[in-house]
Amino acid sequence: MFIWIDISQNVDIIKGMDPIEVFKALSNESRLQILQWLKEPEKHFVPHEGVDMREIGVCVSQVTDKLNMTQSTASQYLSILQRAGLIRTERIGKYTYYKRDEEKISELAAYLNQKL
């Protein structure tokens, strides 16, 4: 059974997020895994140079190690999640840290609850 949902009329529900880009970002198992790991980073990553992973996030090398992929692939996955609005970045020195954007994820959950 096919259900048609016209998301073009509801873009304002997910402020600053393109629903198509969000669903594309979520259509990859590794990107979904990254989002799950970032929900509780202390359970899945070794802290990077004493950084509070809940507050600041994790760096690409931590994600690369966990995914067992090249850094360029992990960086690409993180970039896709960021463009979709699901994660945020913070630059500290030479490192970029990634963490979930819980506000945007909550908006997405509300959108899905309302529309599906």
C-alpha positions in Angstrom: 0.0 0.0 0.0 1.3 3.4 -0.9 0.6 6.5 1.2 1.1 9.9 -0.4 2.0 12.8 1.9 2.5 16.2 0.3 5.4 17.5 2.4 5.9 20.5 0.2 3.0 22.2 2.0 4.5 21.5 5.5 8.1 22.6 5.2 7.5 25.3 7.9 6.7 22.6 10.4 10.3 21.6 10.5 11.9 25.0 10.7 15.1 25.3 8.7 14.9 21.7 7.5 14.1 20.4 4.1 12.1 17.2 4.7 13.5 15.6 1.5 17.1 16.2 2.6 16.2 14.8 6.1 14.8 11.6 4.7 17.7 11.2 2.3 20.1 11.6 5.2 18.2 9.0 7.2 18.1 6.5 4.4 21.6 5.3 5.1 22.3 2.7 7.8 25.6 4.2 8.8 24.2 7.7 9.1 21.4 6.4 11.3 24.0 4.6 13.4 25.9 7.9 13.8 22.8 9.6 15.0 22.1 6.8 17.5 25.7 6.9 18.8 25.6 10.7 19.2 22.5 10.4 21.4 24.7 8.8 24.1 28.2 9.5 23.0 29.8 8.4 26.3 28.6 4.9 25.7 30.0 4.7 22.1 33.2 6.8 21.9 36.4 7.3 23.9 36.6 11.0 25.0 38.8 13.1 22.7 41.4 15.1 24.7 39.1 15.5 27.7 36.3 17.1 25.7 32.8 16.7 27.2 31.1 14.7 24.4 27.6 15.5 25.6 28.3 19.3 25.6 30.7 19.7 22.7 30.3 16.5 20.6 32.7 14.0 19.0 35.3 14.6 16.3 35.4 13.0 12.9 38.3 10.7 13.9 36.2 9.2 16.6 33.4 8.5 14.1 35.9 7.2 11.6 37.3 4.7 14.1 33.8 3.6 15.2 32.5 3.1 11.6 35.7 1.5 10.5 35.6 3.6 7.3 37.9 6.2 5.7 37.9 9.7 7.2 36.6 11.1 3.9 33.5 8.8 4.0 32.8 9.6 7.7 33.2 13.3 6.9 30.8 13.0 4.0 28.2 11.3 6.2 28.6 13.9 8.9 28.2 16.7 6.3 25.0 15.1 4.9 23.6 14.9 8.5 24.6 18.5 9.1 23.0 19.8 5.9 19.9 18.0 6.8 19.8 19.9 10.1 20.2 16.8 12.3 23.6 17.6 13.8 25.5 20.8 14.7 29.2 21.5 14.6 31.6 23.3 16.9 35.1 24.2 15.9 37.8 24.1 18.7 41.3 24.6 17.5 42.0 22.3 14.6 39.1 19.9 15.4 35.5 20.1 14.4 33.1 18.4 16.8 29.7 17.0 15.9 26.6 16.6 18.1 22.9 16.0 17.6 20.6 19.0 17.2 18.0 17.8 19.7 15.7 20.7 19.0 15.5 19.9 15.3 15.2 16.2 15.9 12.2 16.9 18.2 10.6 19.0 15.5 11.1 16.2 13.1 9.5 13.7 15.5 6.5 16.1 15.9 6.2 16.5 12.2 6.2 12.7 11.7 3.7 12.2 14.5 1.4 14.8 13.0 1.7 13.7 9.3 2.1 10.0 9.4 
